[in-house]
Amino acid sequence: MYQNKVYLASPFFSPEQKERIDIVMAALKKNPTIDPEGIYNPQEHQAEGLEFGSRDWQDTVFATDMRQVKRADVVVAITDYKYEEGNPEPDAGTIFEVGAAWAWDIPVVMAQFHPDNELNLMLARSHTAMFTGDQIEEGLATYDFNNLPTHWTDMKVF
């Protein structure tokens, strides 16, 4: 059985965001259609040898992340961002990566831990599947990434 390479698009700037990444990573690693060693998690590749925020750091991280999106069989995106701060909007970098994947015909599977948020129309129509709330762990662990069946969410679209 083919095991897909994944680019994990997600913010990773707070403990809550990192906790969501851990949950998604664990679920993906249980999925037989995912290569557990082929999950690219950008938080683990931040060009540590370069000064954070410098032009060289920005160029390196951007180029590396875009190259990894293009190499992936599928992008899995966590759309929650600063929910804990009362901000329901997704992370701009994550959404940029979703847009790049869509433009390159790379399937996108989304995870939204807080399904009470509304979903932007562009995100609602750019994904192949979306799992929300308590469906995320089982959904990502059992989803057939080889056949990519459509799995819609019932989140409100704006």
C-alpha positions in Angstrom: 0.0 0.0 0.0 1.3 3.4 -0.9 2.1 5.7 2.0 1.7 9.4 1.3 4.1 12.2 2.2 2.4 15.0 4.2 3.1 18.7 4.6 1.6 19.8 7.9 0.5 23.4 7.6 -0.1 24.9 11.0 0.9 27.8 13.3 3.2 26.7 16.1 3.7 29.9 18.2 1.9 28.9 21.4 1.6 25.9 23.7 -2.0 25.4 22.5 -1.0 25.4 18.9 1.8 22.9 19.5 -0.7 20.7 21.4 -3.0 20.6 18.3 0.0 19.7 16.2 0.9 16.8 18.5 -2.7 15.5 18.3 -2.7 15.7 14.5 0.8 14.2 14.2 -0.2 11.2 16.4 -3.4 10.6 14.4 -1.5 10.8 11.0 1.2 8.4 12.2 -1.5 5.8 13.0 -2.9 6.0 9.4 -1.7 3.2 7.2 -1.9 5.4 4.1 0.6 7.9 5.6 4.4 7.5 5.7 5.1 8.2 9.4 8.6 9.3 8.5 7.3 11.4 5.5 5.4 14.0 7.5 7.1 17.4 7.1 6.4 19.6 10.2 7.8 23.1 9.5 8.3 23.9 13.2 11.1 21.3 13.1 12.9 23.1 10.2 13.4 26.8 11.1 17.0 27.4 9.8 18.4 27.5 13.3 21.9 28.4 11.9 20.5 31.8 10.7 19.5 34.8 12.7 15.7 34.5 13.4 13.8 37.1 11.3 16.8 38.1 9.2 16.4 38.4 5.4 18.4 35.2 4.9 16.3 33.3 7.5 13.1 34.5 5.8 14.3 33.5 2.3 15.5 30.1 3.6 12.4 29.2 5.5 10.0 30.4 2.8 11.9 28.5 0.0 12.2 25.3 2.1 8.5 25.3 3.1 7.3 26.0 -0.5 9.6 23.2 -1.8 8.2 20.8 0.8 4.6 21.8 0.0 5.3 21.0 -3.7 6.9 17.6 -2.8 4.0 16.5 -0.6 1.3 14.1 -1.8 -1.1 15.9 0.5 -1.2 19.0 2.7 -2.9 18.6 6.1 -3.8 22.0 7.5 -4.7 22.9 11.1 -6.9 26.0 10.7 -7.1 27.0 14.3 -4.8 29.9 15.2 -5.4 32.2 18.2 -8.7 30.8 19.3 -7.6 30.9 22.9 -7.2 34.7 22.6 -10.7 35.1 21.2 -9.5 35.3 17.5 -11.3 32.8 15.3 -9.3 33.7 12.1 -6.9 31.1 10.7 -3.1 31.7 10.5 -2.1 33.6 7.3 0.9 31.4 6.7 -1.1 28.3 7.0 -3.7 29.7 4.5 -0.9 30.7 2.1 0.3 27.1 2.1 -3.2 25.8 1.5 -3.5 28.2 -1.5 -0.1 27.1 -2.9 -1.1 23.4 -2.5 -4.5 24.0 -4.2 -2.7 25.9 -7.1 -0.3 23.0 -7.5 -3.1 20.4 -7.5 -2.0 19.0 -4.2 -5.0 17.7 -2.1 -5.7 19.5 1.1 -7.2 18.0 4.2 -8.1 20.4 7.0 -8.5 20.0 10.8 -10.4 22.6 12.8 -10.5 21.9 16.5 -13.2 24.6 17.1 -16.1 23.8 14.7 -18.2 26.7 16.1 -16.1 29.1 14.0 -17.2 30.1 10.5 -15.2 29.0 7.5 -14.2 31.3 4.8 -15.6 30.4 1.3 -12.1 30.1 -0.2 -11.1 27.5 2.5 -14.4 25.8 2.2 -13.9 25.1 -1.5 -10.1 24.4 -1.4 -10.2 21.2 0.7 -10.9 17.6 -0.2 -11.8 16.7 3.3 -12.2 18.4 6.6 -12.4 17.0 10.1 -13.6 19.1 13.0 -13.8 18.9 16.8 -13.9 15.4 18.2 -13.8 13.9 14.7 -10.2 14.9 14.1 -8.3 12.1 15.7 -10.3 9.2 14.4 -10.9 11.0 11.1 -7.2 11.5 10.3 -6.2 8.1 11.7 -8.6 6.3 9.4 -9.0 8.6 6.3 -8.0 7.0 3.0 -5.3 9.3 1.8 -4.8 7.1 -1.3 -8.3 7.6 -2.6 -9.1 10.9 -1.0 -12.9 10.6 -0.5 -14.7 14.0 -0.1 -15.5 14.7 3.5 -17.3 18.0 4.0 -17.9 19.9 7.2 -21.1 21.4 8.4 -19.3 24.6 9.6 -21.0 27.9 8.5 -19.4 29.4 5.5 -18.9 33.1 5.0 
